[in-house]
Amino acid sequence: MQRFFLSSRNISHNQAIIEDKKQTHYLKNVLRLKPGNEITIFEENGNEYLCVITEFSKKVSLKVKEKLSTQKKPNSIKITVACAIPKNSKMDDIIDKLTQLGADRIIPLETERTIIKLNNKKKETRFIRWQKLILSASQQSQRATLPVLEPIKDIKGVLAKVNNFDLKLIPTLEGKRRTLKDILKDAKYKNILILIGPEGDFTPEEVAMARKAGCVPITLGQTVLRVETAAVAMVAMLNYALKYNSTN
């Protein structure tokens, strides 16, 4: 059954309204749905509803038939990824894949060696585009909730809030580093921050700053990974080690 995101403010009692023009067009002209057809909607709090289409106009009117008991419950382990913005449109792919993998928060990151430097207008344009990608990837992967997308920050802005996390990881190519396997055997973590550097890695000063803030430098193996590979690999490994391989 087709599944669409709808803000909770558009759901009231047993009624719901889809106002987004693209969603309305997709329902009516691409899927060719009609009044009487059923769809599933979900909102930002993780609730899902079975609905029947009652009317097509500039908006789509829905009647809520039932609230669904979903097994796609949010995980108790939260993963935040602060990822350096790579060149070209690779950040689009990173955000899409991190959403599919279940990252809870995504922070686009500007570092000293980040090639792409965006002005305020371009930051706003990218932010809107990335939000749309998150919505599309969430619907496709049938996530229960949408990940939070934060505005573009520098590393100081991210490190200013490290106290919110009980594990902070910074993959880097230089200096003394631990393995992820070694770190995860020490304790059980609930709120994890991952810092992913740009091509050319973080600068020594940035790594020192992260260390001082409590971040643990780690190695991802003998090969040097691209930004987009490192971000996806880290979340996939943590998912396996902490979320889906848990014996609790």
Stockholm file with secondary structure:
# STOCKHOLM 1.0

chainA/1-248         MQRFFLSSRNISHNQAIIEDKKQTHYLKNVLRLKPGNEITIFEENGNEYLCVITEFSKKVSLKVKEKLSTQKKPNSIKITVACAIPKNSKMDDIIDKLTQLGADRIIPLETERTIIKLNNKKKETRFIRWQKLILSASQQSQRATLPVLEPIKDIKGVLAKVNNFDLKLIPTLEGKRRTLKDILKDAKYKNILILIGPEGDFTPEEVAMARKAGCVPITLGQTVLRVETAAVAMVAMLNYALKYNSTN
#=GR chainA/1-248 SS CCEEECCGGGEETTEEEECCHHHHHIIIIISCCCTTCEEEEECTTSCEEEEEEEEESSSEEEEEEEEECCSCCCCSSEEEEEEECCSTTHHHHHHHHHHHHTCSEEEEEECTTCSCCCCHHHHHHHHHHHHHHHHHHHHHHTCSSCCEECCCEEHHHHHTTGGGCSEEEEECSSSSCEEHHHHHTTCCCSEEEEEECCTTCCCHHHHHHHHHTTCEEEECCSSCCCHHHHHHHHHHHHIIIIISSCCC
#=GC SS_cons         CCEEECCGGGEETTEEEECCHHHHHIIIIISCCCTTCEEEEECTTSCEEEEEEEEESSSEEEEEEEEECCSCCCCSSEEEEEEECCSTTHHHHHHHHHHHHTCSEEEEEECTTCSCCCCHHHHHHHHHHHHHHHHHHHHHHTCSSCCEECCCEEHHHHHTTGGGCSEEEEECSSSSCEEHHHHHTTCCCSEEEEEECCTTCCCHHHHHHHHHTTCEEEECCSSCCCHHHHHHHHHHHHIIIIISSCCC
//
